Amino acid sequence: MKKDIAKNKKAFFEFEIVESFEAGVVLSGSEVKALRAGRVNLKDSFVRVIKGEAWLLNAHIAHLTTTHSFFRPDERAPRKLLLHRKQIDRLLGKVTQDGFTLVITSLYFNESNRVKACVALAKGKNLHDKRETIKRREADREARAAIKRAL
């Protein structure tokens, strides 16, 4: 049973997800409280492997109003992702050779109440693939509306 905090809907539209991994996220205490309040935005976030470590970049975790201004962390600070060495090496090989990219698709609390990130190995979609996604989404929406009207 996982409790979703945030989803990156733009990643599913912009990229074709090939494979996904679960990774831990290194956070401070006030950031965890902000995540519990749902104050996170993953829209433009991505993952980079820097010096053999995976980092979550450009994810916006807003601070709470109750946090003291002296202890407020940077909202867009790079956050370390906890992955096994073999997973990092494999992801780095795919990214450098095959033209894949690493994106965060969701943040959630796992069963033991720890913040986990779903890191996806993704390949960029072409314009016609995006149009196909839009057509499929609209057709599904129309079908749901027709079923709703029929009932």
Order of alpha helices (4+ residues) and beta strands (2+ residues): beta-alpha-beta-alpha-beta-beta-beta-beta-beta-alpha-beta-beta-alpha
